[in-house]
Amino acid sequence: MDNPKHHESPGGLAFSVPLDNMDQTSRAKIPKRLLRKRDKDRVTREQLEEKQKLAEERRQAQQDAKLQRIQECQEECRKMNMQVDALLQQDAKRSGAPGMKHVKPMSRKHAATLINNVSQGFSKISSNIQSDVNNIV
């Protein structure tokens, strides 16, 4: 079993890479086409600050637009709330609820107009909310 010609194999090793003589000169050179691109992609401090300033302005403009949409939606909700209150008062008056003597009766045409306005208002608000939700995602 002890064979003098027998030498140990590294057991399953396909090849080995010597790391003793590794230095910067043995690295492969970067192709010229990539060197040109790397030089072109360098951004100066001023360019970076300008990009950040523009990004901040865009973000602020988006935030202002969102606040404007929220205010418009709140105003629309206030109008709808007044219309719904008027319709509820009319319903309470017609059903004979106490304390509704001060409520002036409304014509059917006016009530139908209010109902239509409330319906359109809900549709408008729900579509605006849906578009805002889609913009977030």
NORMONOR-V559763 format. One record per pair of residues at least 4 apart in sequence whose ideal C-beta (glycine too) atoms are under 7 Angstrom apart, sorted by sequence separation. I is the first residue (numbers start at 0). J is the second residue. If there is no record, write none. Layout:
i:I j:J
i:I j:J
This chain:
i:21 j:25
i:29 j:33
i:31 j:35
i:32 j:36
i:33 j:37
i:34 j:38
i:35 j:39
i:36 j:40
i:42 j:46
i:43 j:47
i:44 j:48
i:45 j:49
i:46 j:50
i:47 j:51
i:48 j:52
i:49 j:53
i:50 j:54
i:51 j:55
i:52 j:56
i:53 j:57
i:54 j:58
i:55 j:59
i:56 j:60
i:57 j:61
i:58 j:62
i:59 j:63
i:60 j:64
i:61 j:65
i:62 j:66
i:63 j:67
i:64 j:68
i:65 j:69
i:66 j:70
i:67 j:71
i:68 j:72
i:69 j:73
i:70 j:74
i:71 j:75
i:72 j:76
i:73 j:77
i:74 j:78
i:75 j:79
i:76 j:80
i:77 j:81
i:78 j:82
i:79 j:83
i:80 j:84
i:81 j:85
i:82 j:86
i:83 j:87
i:84 j:88
i:85 j:89
i:86 j:90
i:87 j:91
i:88 j:92
i:89 j:93
i:90 j:94
i:92 j:96
i:105 j:109
i:106 j:110
i:107 j:111
i:108 j:112
i:109 j:113
i:110 j:114
i:111 j:115
i:112 j:116
i:113 j:117
i:114 j:118
i:115 j:119
i:116 j:120
i:117 j:121
i:118 j:122
i:119 j:123
i:120 j:124
i:121 j:125
i:122 j:126
i:123 j:127
i:124 j:128
i:125 j:129
i:126 j:130
i:127 j:131
i:128 j:132
i:129 j:133
i:130 j:134
i:131 j:135
i:132 j:136
i:29 j:34
i:42 j:47
i:91 j:96
i:105 j:110
i:92 j:99
i:91 j:99
i:92 j:102
i:88 j:99
i:92 j:104
i:89 j:102
i:88 j:102
i:89 j:105
i:89 j:110
i:86 j:110
i:86 j:113
i:85 j:113
i:86 j:114
i:82 j:113
i:82 j:116
i:83 j:117
i:82 j:117
i:79 j:117
i:79 j:120
i:78 j:120
i:75 j:120
i:75 j:123
i:76 j:124
i:75 j:124
i:72 j:124
i:72 j:127
i:68 j:127
i:68 j:131
